[in-house]
Amino acid sequence: MEVTSIRLERELKEKLKDLSGNQGYQALIRDILWNYVQHKSGDYRPNFSVYDIRASIRATAQQEERCVLTGKFIQPQEPMLLGLTFNGDMVPLSLESMPQETSRAKAAR
């Protein structure tokens, strides 16, 4: 690792310390930066299963998204689902990724 200097507002630094707990705020910042790089580079692949999804709602993609369950790309204006996780996050889902939606899609044909 290399030493890098970054200026942070005092309030931000204190909040990071509070959030990091025993991990330490510098390690938390590294994790946040790695997650950002992976997400922006397309390498990000969160580990979700269908059992992590509490509820889903139909939606239309406004930009390219990637299904968190299958890794399938969802194109702009393509139908998709937004899944609510147990942590309260909304995540993109392809229609094929959820069993009940696959059944509905076949019935609609």
N, C-alpha and C positions, 0 to 999 in steps of 0.2 A: 504494500500500500504506500501511497505517497501522501505527504502532508499537503493539504489544501486549505487555504484561508477563505472563509466566507463570512460576510457580515450579515447578521440577523438582528432584527429588532429584539430588544430585551424581552418584551411580552411574548413574542413567538418562541424564543429560546426557553422561557419558563414553561410555556404550555407544552412544548416538546418534551421537556424534562418530566413534567407531570404524566404525560401520556406514555412515555417509554418505560416507566417503572424500573425494574431491575436490569432491563436491557441496556439502558443508557441512551441518551438522546442522539449521540453521534452514530451509533449503530442503527437507530430508528431512521435517521436521515439517509444513511446508506441504503437501507431497505426501500425507503420511499423513492429514492433516485433510481435504483435498479428496477423497481416496478414500473416507473415512468418510461425508462429506456426500453424495457421489454414490451410494454404496451404499444409504444410508438413505433417500434421496429417490427411489430407483428409476431414477435416471439412469445408474447404473453399467452399463457394457456392455464387459466385457473382450474383447479381441481374441483369440479362440481359433479354431483350425480343428480338424477331425477328426484332422489329423496331429499335433496337440499332445497327444493322448490316448494314453497307453501301454497302459492296460488299463481295463476298466470292470466294475463289479459291479452286480447288480440291488439295488434298495432301494425303500423306500416313504417318500414325503415325510411328514415330521412337521409341517411348516409350509409356507407358500407359498414356493416356490423359483422361480428363473428359469434356464432352460437357457442355458449360456454359449455354445452354438453357434448356437442359433436365436432366442434371446430369448423363447421361449414360456414362459408361466407354467405351473408345475406345482403343482397344488392339493394340500392336505393329504390324506393317505391314497391319493394317486394313485401308481401304479407309476412308477419313474424309474430312472435309472442314476447311479452315482457314478463319475466319471472320474478316473483318476490321471494327472496331467500329468508331463512330464519334469522339472519342478521339484519334484515330490513333493507337489503340492497336490491335494486332492480337490475336484472341482467338480461341480455339479449338471448333469445331462444329461436331456433328454426322451428317451423311447424312440425317437422318430422321428428323432432327431439322429444316431444311429449306424447306418450301413448294415446291419450284420449283425443288429441288433435289429429293424429294419424288416422284414427277411426272416423272422425268427422270428415276429414278430407276425402276419404274413400267413399263415404256415404253421399257426399255432395256431387260426385262424378256421375 
